[in-house]
Amino acid sequence: MAETLTSFAPRHTERVAGGTTVLELRGEIDILTAPPLGSRLDDLTAVVLPDVVVDLRAVSFIDCAGLGMLCRARNRVEERHGRLRLVTDSNQFLRILRGARLDGVFEMYDHLP
């Protein structure tokens, strides 16, 4: 019997508000699902002075592949003198960032600015 991954596959919506792209992610972000999301973040961060908000409040799980995706986006934004903000109200995600020694690396909010 084939296992279906669609129930946990991340979904995203995006919108532009005042020149800032808001990418809202939902579901699980792992080694299988991070690459397509990373490609979208690559597109969003390829411009000069990118301004991106990644809303993670509806993400139920993130692993090291997801963290790597976010780090890559952060590095691309920094190279282009832009801004990347993460939005989460998850203590578990913040604990993961601390464990990976990534606390303080991202500009973080608990609600959309």
BELZIHU-V629504 format. One line per field, one symbol per residue. ss: DSSP state (~ for helix, > for strand, _ for the rest). A space follows every 10 residues. Layout:
# BELZIHU-V629504
ss = ???
This chain:
# BELZIHU-V629504
ss = ________>_ >>>>>>>__> >>>>>>>>>_ ___~~~~~~~ ~~~~______ >>>>>>>>>> >>_~~~~~~~ ~~~~~~~~~_ __>>>>>___ ~~~~~~~~~_ ______>>>_ ___
